[in-house]
Amino acid sequence: METDSTQGGFDAPSEDEELGRMIRSTVESWSPRRGPDWPGVLIRIAGTAPPAWLVYSAASAVLVVILITAFLVGSAMHLGALGPQQVQLPGH
């Protein structure tokens, strides 16, 4: 009579070992069909991208907003040359 420990013998592989062996054989036998299709990717991106004038206009507007915000925050917090300067008058 066989018990659980003797069923199939000691050399029978477990399910985890079989699964690992199957995954390793699949990974080792895989090879890419071809290299990356960079020209195709660039053409698809160029076809769906917004026009250059729109990108540059939006970037310029964002830059202006950032600069004005930085100026206002710097002035409010009295940072650097944007803050009020003390004037030393002689005789006072």
C-alpha positions as CSV (number, residue, x, y, z in Angstrom):
1,M,0.0,0.0,0.0
2,E,1.4,3.4,-1.0
3,T,1.0,6.5,1.2
4,D,1.2,10.1,0.2
5,S,4.9,10.2,0.8
6,T,5.6,7.2,-1.4
7,Q,3.2,7.8,-4.2
8,G,5.1,8.0,-7.4
9,G,8.4,7.6,-5.5
10,F,10.8,10.2,-4.2
11,D,12.0,11.3,-7.6
12,A,8.6,12.3,-9.0
13,P,8.7,16.1,-9.8
14,S,6.3,18.3,-8.0
15,E,3.8,20.5,-9.9
16,D,6.0,23.6,-9.1
17,E,9.0,22.0,-10.6
18,E,7.1,21.0,-13.7
19,L,5.7,24.5,-14.1
20,G,9.1,26.0,-13.6
21,R,10.6,23.7,-16.2
22,M,7.8,24.5,-18.7
23,I,8.3,28.3,-18.2
24,R,12.1,28.0,-18.6
25,S,11.7,26.0,-21.8
26,T,9.3,28.5,-23.2
27,V,11.4,31.5,-22.3
28,E,14.6,29.9,-23.6
29,S,13.0,29.0,-26.9
30,W,11.5,32.5,-27.5
31,S,13.2,34.7,-30.0
32,P,11.9,38.1,-31.3
33,R,10.4,38.0,-34.7
34,R,12.3,41.2,-35.8
35,G,13.9,44.3,-34.4
36,P,12.0,47.4,-33.3
37,D,10.0,49.3,-35.9
38,W,11.3,52.8,-35.1
39,P,10.4,54.4,-38.5
40,G,6.9,53.0,-38.2
41,V,6.5,54.3,-34.6
42,L,7.8,57.8,-35.6
43,I,5.4,58.0,-38.5
44,R,2.5,57.0,-36.3
45,I,3.5,59.6,-33.7
46,A,4.0,62.3,-36.4
47,G,0.6,61.6,-37.8
48,T,-1.3,62.0,-34.5
49,A,0.7,64.8,-33.0
50,P,-0.7,68.3,-32.8
51,P,0.8,71.0,-35.2
52,A,4.1,72.5,-34.2
53,W,2.7,76.1,-33.9
54,L,0.1,74.8,-31.3
55,V,2.8,73.1,-29.2
56,Y,5.1,76.1,-29.2
57,S,2.2,78.5,-28.4
58,A,1.0,76.4,-25.5
59,A,4.6,76.0,-24.2
60,S,5.1,79.8,-24.4
61,A,1.9,80.5,-22.5
62,V,2.8,78.0,-19.8
63,L,6.3,79.6,-19.5
64,V,4.8,83.0,-19.1
65,V,2.4,81.8,-16.4
66,I,5.3,80.1,-14.5
67,L,7.4,83.3,-14.7
68,I,4.6,85.6,-13.5
69,T,3.7,83.2,-10.7
70,A,7.4,83.0,-9.6
71,F,7.6,86.8,-9.6
72,L,4.4,87.2,-7.6
73,V,5.4,84.5,-5.1
74,G,8.9,85.9,-4.7
75,S,7.6,89.4,-4.2
76,A,5.0,88.3,-1.6
77,M,7.6,86.4,0.3
78,H,10.3,89.1,0.0
79,L,12.8,86.8,-1.7
80,G,16.0,88.2,-3.2
81,A,15.9,91.4,-5.1
82,L,12.1,91.3,-5.4
83,G,11.7,92.2,-1.7
84,P,11.7,95.7,-0.2
85,Q,15.2,97.0,0.2
86,Q,16.3,98.9,3.3
87,V,17.8,102.2,2.4
88,Q,20.5,103.6,4.7
89,L,20.3,107.4,4.8
90,P,23.2,109.2,6.3
91,G,22.3,111.1,9.4
92,H,19.2,109.2,10.4
